[in-house]
């Protein structure tokens, strides 16, 4: 991990990141943000799993996959920072 107080989200690869995680944020805030993203994907997948796949448009499926991947990557990035903070020094 770098010495910077902010860690960029990695879901979107760009040279200058616009969305950052404050690695000094309280642990409960890091956890709440990670949990919110994982819960959003879980609810999205639960809604999606109750539909017939044959009715789904391929563009819609791609959009769902992109959104799910971005939310999960954000959640993983937050959990990484949380893990770094919980490790003994």
C-alpha positions as CSV (number, residue, x, y, z in Angstrom):
1,X,0.0,0.0,0.0
2,X,1.2,3.5,-0.8
3,X,1.8,6.3,1.7
4,X,-1.2,8.2,0.3
5,X,-4.2,8.7,2.5
6,X,-6.4,7.9,-0.5
7,X,-6.7,4.7,-2.5
8,X,-8.3,4.8,-6.0
9,X,-11.2,2.5,-6.8
10,X,-10.0,0.0,-9.4
11,X,-13.3,-0.9,-11.2
12,X,-12.5,1.7,-13.9
13,X,-9.0,1.8,-15.2
14,X,-7.9,5.4,-15.8
15,X,-4.7,7.4,-15.5
16,X,-6.3,10.0,-13.1
17,X,-8.7,8.3,-10.7
18,X,-11.7,10.4,-9.7
19,X,-13.1,8.1,-7.0
20,X,-11.0,7.4,-4.0
21,X,-11.2,5.6,-0.7
22,X,-10.0,7.4,2.4
23,X,-7.8,4.7,4.1
24,X,-8.1,6.6,7.4
25,X,-11.9,6.5,7.4
26,X,-13.4,4.7,10.5
27,X,-13.5,1.0,10.1
28,X,-17.3,0.9,10.5
29,X,-17.6,3.4,7.6
30,X,-15.4,1.3,5.3
31,X,-17.4,-1.8,6.3
32,X,-20.7,-0.1,5.7
33,X,-19.7,1.1,2.2
34,X,-18.4,-2.3,1.2
35,X,-21.5,-4.1,2.6
36,X,-23.8,-1.7,0.8
37,X,-22.2,-2.5,-2.6
38,X,-22.2,-6.3,-2.0
39,X,-25.8,-6.1,-0.8
40,X,-26.8,-4.1,-3.9
41,X,-25.3,-6.8,-6.2
42,X,-26.9,-9.5,-4.1
43,X,-30.3,-7.9,-4.5
44,X,-29.7,-7.4,-8.2
45,X,-28.8,-11.0,-8.7
46,X,-31.7,-12.2,-6.6
47,X,-34.1,-10.1,-8.7
48,X,-32.5,-11.3,-11.9
49,X,-32.6,-15.0,-10.8
50,X,-36.3,-14.9,-10.4
51,X,-36.8,-14.0,-14.1
52,X,-36.6,-16.3,-17.1
53,X,-33.3,-15.9,-18.8
54,X,-34.9,-16.5,-22.2
55,X,-36.8,-13.2,-21.7
56,X,-33.6,-11.2,-21.1
57,X,-32.1,-9.1,-23.9
58,X,-28.4,-9.6,-24.5
59,X,-27.7,-5.9,-24.0
60,X,-29.6,-5.9,-20.7
61,X,-27.5,-8.9,-19.6
62,X,-24.3,-7.1,-20.4
63,X,-25.4,-4.0,-18.5
64,X,-26.3,-6.1,-15.5
65,X,-22.9,-7.8,-15.6
66,X,-21.0,-4.5,-15.9
67,X,-22.9,-2.9,-13.0
68,X,-22.4,-6.0,-10.9
69,X,-18.7,-6.2,-11.6
70,X,-18.2,-2.5,-10.8
71,X,-20.1,-2.7,-7.5
72,X,-18.3,-5.9,-6.5
73,X,-14.9,-4.4,-7.4
74,X,-15.7,-1.3,-5.3
75,X,-16.7,-3.6,-2.5
76,X,-13.4,-5.6,-2.8
77,X,-11.4,-2.4,-2.9
78,X,-13.1,-1.2,0.3
79,X,-12.5,-4.6,1.9
80,X,-8.9,-4.5,0.9
81,X,-8.4,-1.2,2.7
82,X,-10.4,-2.6,5.7
83,X,-8.1,-5.6,5.8
84,X,-5.0,-3.4,5.6
85,X,-6.3,-1.4,8.6
86,X,-7.0,-4.6,10.6
87,X,-3.6,-6.1,10.1
88,X,-1.2,-5.8,13.1
89,X,1.7,-3.4,12.4
